[in-house]
């Protein structure tokens, strides 16, 4: 059933022979929509959805939309009325012809109006208001706001039009710049403020200029409201609340907008963001022994899903960043948690499924670090999120099959769902989708990142020879490094090369402090920490670990006193744990009290207290089980705990613990090549398990894993060659 009060206003045709002017056909539709929006009883098809529908059909500016296509779009958007028009420009005169059509019946226009307006005057907005009034005919009811008559500055209008064109192309950086220019030209241009705020929200821009913009928009909101219609007023008030971090108020305004128009993309997306961004933790009103987040993540996920199914093209926004936002809000892997705070104390929560709803019950960072207990329904919650991710990603690929980012997102959805390779007679898989993304990628950097993802998928699929060949090719033809390249170098046993390949984005994967306290470090110190991490992850060479350990300690010593402890923990704790089996206790093991579980056990072992090691291991085994799957526990934790089991004589326990991951490679974390401890310890646990299998007479297992290690590390740097030699000896002895 079509809504006869809803109008779909499509871009005008800019007729041939016209001179270039301030406005194009899409700009005319934008101004006419603003003019229609003054009338309270008039409903408009969502602008984002209109351009999404046009993009699906391959329509681009300058628009020439066939009438049948226009009718189909209006009907798909539930609009009972269609508005189309034409624009001619003769010298200084704009000639506008627009018609209103019955979207259900089609046929000739129900009403058609032609008017002329001076192209270089300040009266263009008023002309579009008059055009809207004529098209609507009889008095359409109450009116509010200034409609299209927002500015009399031609410079401001031109800049605003450029901003709208950039928004339609999802070039939000250019849009932000243009809207800023419009505001400079006319500081009372309400729609320019509104659209600038929208661009800032969608990009999540944290630059100083954006921070200043947010302050100005929030401060000016009260004076701008009178110029806006009801729907735009709700959006601007929601933006003000978002910029002032009044998350519940923002959500209330987005819900107000949705109550008036349940098809508003901006409102659904804004609702998802205001819920997801709210970090406040409060006591659970039902159970005083636990805590909850103030914002319902379940509601955020549903709102985000609704938004992206309404307008899949939004995933192109800011270079595919929206797709990354999707994977951020949908916890599709079991290692990911939600962060929040109660006062100044950081809290962390894992998702659970309660009565068909995704819920979180966060605990302090220290408690999470010490116990890390998972909710009983954690896996079910993650599976629910994976299903939603798959649905949205598949819809995006269907709508835009020639877009690389769409295939990239679907590849991730398949990866976390364990669908790495296509089954017989089945085409779609993570490897197929990442290959499609690589073919369609528009830049060399995108193609390299897709190749890095391909290496990860090949490792998870157990195709080690192909992974090694692909990784070698990437490292051998290296131009500018990209994120993940250091991980490939560690995977192939080249930590010294990895130490030269870090890029700024890799700083996201420096470990946090042991108690999960946030710490911000200067870039040079982060680089030192990452280089130490590369050598420690590979377990060699000893000399490089010592050098960078000392550099990291010196760097931390030069920081302000309040941040030193957290900085030392972030830089030194994980490397100390990673090399304990080859270098023994490090200085960090002696810094009591110890919080990290692995470090506590390693320090106990170093002091000969095997009973304490056993007690801690038993506690952990009660939580993880004897053979945790690869998506249950990180490979570095598995390796370190299995080694400790061996150290206290529990060979059978160590074997089971290692097998939980090694027999479940498809479920390895997607951060395999990003977080270097995962990368290095995966190969090291293969070597350890091969050694154990050889001693235990498990010929097939020993041969399989020794072959994997020699394949991946055949070109390893000299300090790791003894491991390769040992694996080759196993292969020779097992023949």
SELUM-79444 format. One record per residue (C-alpha): x, y, z; residue in three letters. Coordinates in steps of 0.25 Angstrom, whole numbers, plus 5000, padded with zeros to 4 digits. Layout:
BEGIN
XYZALA;...
// end
This chain:
BEGIN
500050005000UNK;500650134996UNK;500550265005UNK;499850364997UNK;500350475006UNK;501850435003UNK;502550494992UNK;503850444985UNK;504550564979UNK;505550514969UNK;506750594962UNK;506350684951UNK;506850664937UNK;507850774934UNK;507550794919UNK;508550794908UNK;508950934903UNK;508850994917UNK;510051074922UNK;510751024935UNK;510151094947UNK;510151084962UNK;509050974962UNK;508950844955UNK;507750754955UNK;508050684968UNK;508250814975UNK;506850854970UNK;506250734976UNK;506950764989UNK;506350904989UNK;504950864985UNK;505050754997UNK;505350865007UNK;504250945002UNK;503250825003UNK;503750805017UNK;503150925022UNK;501750865022UNK;501450785034UNK;500550685027UNK;501450665015UNK;502350535016UNK;503650525008UNK;504350395004UNK;505650385011UNK;506750455003UNK;507850355006UNK;506950245001UNK;506550314988UNK;508050324984UNK;508250184989UNK;507250134980UNK;507850214968UNK;509250164971UNK;508650024971UNK;508150044957UNK;509450104952UNK;508950254951UNK;509950364953UNK;509950514951UNK;509550574942UNK;508350494944UNK;507350454933UNK;506450364940UNK;505450284931UNK;503950304935UNK;503750154938UNK;505050154947UNK;504550274954UNK;503150204957UNK;503850084962UNK;504750154971UNK;503550234977UNK;502750104979UNK;503950034985UNK;504050154995UNK;502550144999UNK;502250284992UNK;500950304986UNK;501350434979UNK;502550454970UNK;503150584966UNK;504050604954UNK;504550724947UNK;505450794937UNK;506450904938UNK;506851004927UNK;507851114928UNK;507851224919UNK;508851334922UNK;508451384936UNK;507151314936UNK;506751184942UNK;505551114936UNK;504851004945UNK;503750914941UNK;503250814951UNK;502150714951UNK;501450634962UNK;501050484957UNK;500250384963UNK;501250274966UNK;500150164966UNK;499550194953UNK;500650264946UNK;500150344933UNK;500250494931UNK;500550584943UNK;499450614953UNK;499950764954UNK;501050824946UNK;501750964948UNK;502751044941UNK;503451164946UNK;504651254944UNK;505651314954UNK;506851394953UNK;508051304954UNK;509051404961UNK;508051464971UNK;507751434986UNK;506351394983UNK;506651244978UNK;506151184991UNK;504851274991UNK;504551224977UNK;504651074981UNK;503751104992UNK;502751164982UNK;502951044973UNK;502650954984UNK;501351024988UNK;500851024974UNK;501150874972UNK;500350844985UNK;499150924981UNK;498150944991UNK;498550985005UNK;499350865010UNK;499150905025UNK;500050955035UNK;501451005032UNK;502751025040UNK;504151065036UNK;504751145025UNK;504751025015UNK;505751055003UNK;505851205007UNK;507051185016UNK;508051285011UNK;508151405001UNK;509651385000UNK;509951324986UNK;511351284991UNK;510751205002UNK;509751144993UNK;510751094983UNK;511651044995UNK;510450975000UNK;510050914987UNK;511550854986UNK;511350794999UNK;510150724996UNK;510750674983UNK;511850614991UNK;510950555001UNK;510150484990UNK;511550424985UNK;511850385000UNK;513050474999UNK;512850525013UNK;514250595014UNK;513850685003UNK;512450705008UNK;513050755021UNK;513950855015UNK;512750905006UNK;511750925017UNK;512850995026UNK;513051095014UNK;511551115013UNK;511451145028UNK;512651245027UNK;511851315016UNK;510551315024UNK;510651295039UNK;509151275040UNK;508951165029UNK;508251055037UNK;508250945027UNK;509750965025UNK;509950945040UNK;509050825040UNK;509750755028UNK;511150785034UNK;510750725047UNK;510250605039UNK;511550585032UNK;512350595045UNK;511450485052UNK;511550395040UNK;513050405039UNK;513250405054UNK;514350515051UNK;515250545063UNK;516150645057UNK;516250785065UNK;515450855054UNK;514350755055UNK;514350775070UNK;514150925068UNK;513050905058UNK;512350815068UNK;512450925079UNK;511951025069UNK;510750945064UNK;510350915078UNK;510451055083UNK;509651105070UNK;508551005071UNK;507551085078UNK;507651205068UNK;507451115056UNK;506251035060UNK;505251135055UNK;505751125041UNK;505550975040UNK;504350875038UNK;503950785049UNK;504750665044UNK;506050745042UNK;505850805056UNK;505850675063UNK;507150635055UNK;507850765059UNK;507450745074UNK;507950605073UNK;509250655068UNK;509350755079UNK;509150645089UNK;510150555082UNK;511250665082UNK;510950695096UNK;511050545100UNK;509650545105UNK;509350405099UNK;507950385105UNK;507450515100UNK;508050485086UNK;507350355086UNK;506050415090UNK;506150515078UNK;506450405068UNK;505250325073UNK;504450455072UNK;504850465057UNK;504550315055UNK;503150325061UNK;502850425050UNK;503650355039UNK;504050205041UNK;504750205028UNK;505850315032UNK;507250255030UNK;507850375038UNK;506950345050UNK;507150195050UNK;508650215048UNK;508750325058UNK;507950235068UNK;508950125067UNK;510150225069UNK;509550295081UNK;509350155088UNK;510650095084UNK;511450225088UNK;510850235102UNK;511950175111UNK;511250195124UNK;511150065133UNK;510050065144UNK;509649965155UNK;508649855149UNK;507249895154UNK;506849755154UNK;508049685161UNK;508849775170UNK;510149685169UNK;510349725155UNK;510449835145UNK;509849875132UNK;510149985121UNK;509150095121UNK;508950075106UNK;508349945100UNK;509349885091UNK;508249795085UNK;507449925081UNK;508749985075UNK;508949855066UNK;507549855062UNK;507550005058UNK;508849985051UNK;508349865043UNK;507049945039UNK;507850065035UNK;508849985026UNK;507649905020UNK;506950025017UNK;508150085009UNK;509249985006UNK;510050094999UNK;510350165012UNK;511450055013UNK;512250135003UNK;512350255012UNK;513750305016UNK;514450205008UNK;513750075014UNK;513850125028UNK;512450105030UNK;512649955027UNK;513749955038UNK;512650025047UNK;511749905044UNK;512749805049UNK;513049885061UNK;511649895066UNK;511349745063UNK;512249665072UNK;512449545063UNK;513649485069UNK;513749435084UNK;514949515088UNK;514349655086UNK;513749725098UNK;512949855100UNK;513649965108UNK;512950055117UNK;513250135130UNK;512550155144UNK;513150285149UNK;514550285145UNK;514750125146UNK;514750055133UNK;513849935131UNK;513749825120UNK;512649735116UNK;512449615107UNK;511149595100UNK;510149495105UNK;508749445100UNK;507649475110UNK;506149445105UNK;506549465091UNK;507249595094UNK;508749635093UNK;509149675107UNK;510449715114UNK;510849705129UNK;512149775130UNK;513249765141UNK;514449845144UNK;515649845136UNK;516449775147UNK;515349665149UNK;515349645134UNK;516849625133UNK;516849535145UNK;515749445142UNK;515149475128UNK;513949385131UNK;513049375119UNK;511549375120UNK;510849235118UNK;510149295106UNK;511349365100UNK;511449275088UNK;509949285085UNK;510049435085UNK;511249435076UNK;510449345066UNK;509249435066UNK;510249555062UNK;510849475051UNK;509549445045UNK;509149595045UNK;510549625039UNK;510349525028UNK;508949575025UNK;509449715023UNK;510749685016UNK;509949595006UNK;508949705003UNK;510049795000UNK;510749704990UNK;509349674984UNK;509149824982UNK;510549864978UNK;511249734972UNK;512349824966UNK;512849884979UNK;514049834985UNK;513649874999UNK;512349794999UNK;513149674995UNK;514149705006UNK;513049715017UNK;512349585012UNK;513749515013UNK;513849555027UNK;512449505030UNK;512749365024UNK;514149365031UNK;513549375045UNK;512449275041UNK;513549175037UNK;513249175023UNK;514649195018UNK;514649115005UNK;513449074996UNK;512848944997UNK;512548854985UNK;511648924975UNK;511649044984UNK;512349174979UNK;512249274991UNK;513349265002UNK;514249355009UNK;515349325000UNK;514449354988UNK;513949484993UNK;515349534997UNK;515849494983UNK;514649574977UNK;514949694985UNK;516449694981UNK;516049684966UNK;515049804968UNK;515949884977UNK;516250024971UNK;517550054978UNK;518849974980UNK;518749994995UNK;517349924995UNK;517949814987UNK;519049794997UNK;518149795008UNK;517249695002UNK;518549604999UNK;518849615014UNK;517449565017UNK;517649455007UNK;518849405014UNK;518149405027UNK;516949325021UNK;517949225015UNK;518649195028UNK;517249175035UNK;516849085024UNK;518149005026UNK;518749035012UNK;520149075017UNK;520849055004UNK;519949154997UNK;519949245009UNK;521549245009UNK;521649274994UNK;520649384995UNK;521349445007UNK;522649435000UNK;522149504988UNK;521549624997UNK;522849635004UNK;523749624992UNK;522949734984UNK;522749824995UNK;522549974992UNK;521950055004UNK;521649965016UNK;520249945020UNK;519549895032UNK;519749745034UNK;521049735026UNK;521849725039UNK;520949605043UNK;521249535030UNK;522749555033UNK;522549495047UNK;521749375041UNK;522849345032UNK;523949355043UNK;524549495039UNK;524349575052UNK;525549675048UNK;524749705035UNK;523449715043UNK;524149825051UNK;524349905039UNK;522949895034UNK;522049955044UNK;521050065040UNK;520250165049UNK;519050075048UNK;519749965055UNK;519850045068UNK;518449995070UNK;518949855073UNK;519949895084UNK;519549825097UNK;518749895107UNK;519249905122UNK;519049775130UNK;517849835137UNK;517249885124UNK;517450035129UNK;517550115116UNK;518850185113UNK;519250275102UNK;520750275097UNK;521450355087UNK;521650295074UNK;523150275075UNK;522950195088UNK;521850115082UNK;522850075070UNK;523850035080UNK;522749945087UNK;522349885074UNK;523749845070UNK;523949785083UNK;522649705081UNK;523049655068UNK;524349595073UNK;523649535086UNK;522549475077UNK;523549395069UNK;524349365081UNK;525649405076UNK;526649465074UNK;527049485089UNK;527949595087UNK;526849675080UNK;525849655091UNK;526849705101UNK;527149825093UNK;525749865091UNK;525349825105UNK;526349935110UNK;525850035100UNK;524450015104UNK;524850025119UNK;525650155116UNK;524450215108UNK;523450185120UNK;524450245130UNK;524350375122UNK;522850385123UNK;522050465134UNK;521950385147UNK;520450365146UNK;520550285133UNK;521850215135UNK;521250085142UNK;520250065131UNK;521250095120UNK;522249995125UNK;521149895126UNK;520649915112UNK;522049915106UNK;522749805114UNK;521749705120UNK;521349625108UNK;522749615102UNK;523249565116UNK;522149455115UNK;522449425101UNK;523949395103UNK;523849325117UNK;524049185111UNK;525349225104UNK;525949335113UNK;525349315127UNK;524749415136UNK;524949565131UNK;524949685140UNK;523449705138UNK;523249575146UNK;523749635158UNK;522849755158UNK;521849715169UNK;520649705170UNK;520449635157UNK;519149645151UNK;519249565138UNK;518949415140UNK;520049365131UNK;521149455138UNK;520649405152UNK;520849255148UNK;522149285141UNK;522749355153UNK;522249245162UNK;522949145153UNK;524249225153UNK;524249215169UNK;523949065168UNK;522549075173UNK;521948975164UNK;520748955173UNK;520249095171UNK;520449075156UNK;519548955157UNK;518549025165UNK;518449145155UNK;518349045143UNK;517248965150UNK;516449095152UNK;516649135137UNK;516348995132UNK;515049005140UNK;514649125131UNK;515249085118UNK;515148935118UNK;516248845115UNK;516348875100UNK;515749015097UNK;515449045083UNK;516149145074UNK;515049245076UNK;515049225091UNK;516449265095UNK;517549335088UNK;518749255082UNK;519749325091UNK;518949295104UNK;518849145099UNK;520349135096UNK;520749195109UNK;519849115118UNK;520148985110UNK;521649015112UNK;521449025127UNK;520648895127UNK;521848835121UNK;522748905131UNK;522048835143UNK;521948705136UNK;520548705131UNK;520848655116UNK;519448605114UNK;518848735118UNK;519748815109UNK;519448725097UNK;517948745099UNK;518048895101UNK;518948905088UNK;517948815080UNK;516748905084UNK;517349015075UNK;518148935065UNK;516948845061UNK;516148975060UNK;516949065051UNK;515749125043UNK;515249185056UNK;516549265059UNK;516349415062UNK;516249505050UNK;517349585057UNK;518349475054UNK;519249565046UNK;518949695053UNK;519249655067UNK;520649595066UNK;520649505079UNK;519549425071UNK;520349415059UNK;521649365065UNK;521149275076UNK;520249195065UNK;521549145058UNK;522249125071UNK;521049035077UNK;521148955064UNK;522548935066UNK;522348895081UNK;521248805077UNK;522048735066UNK;523148715077UNK;522148645086UNK;521548565075UNK;522948515071UNK;523248475085UNK;521848405087UNK;521948325074UNK;520748405067UNK;521348395054UNK;520248465045UNK;520148585055UNK;521648605056UNK;521848595041UNK;520648695038UNK;521048795048UNK;522548785045UNK;522248805030UNK;521448925034UNK;522548995041UNK;523648965031UNK;522649015020UNK;522449145027UNK;523849165033UNK;524649105022UNK;525149255019UNK;525249295033UNK;526349385038UNK;527549315044UNK;527149315059UNK;525949235056UNK;526649135047UNK;526949035058UNK;525349015059UNK;525348985044UNK;526448885046UNK;525748815057UNK;524448805049UNK;525248745037UNK;525848645046UNK;524448605050UNK;524048585036UNK;525248505033UNK;525048415045UNK;523548395042UNK;523748345028UNK;
// end
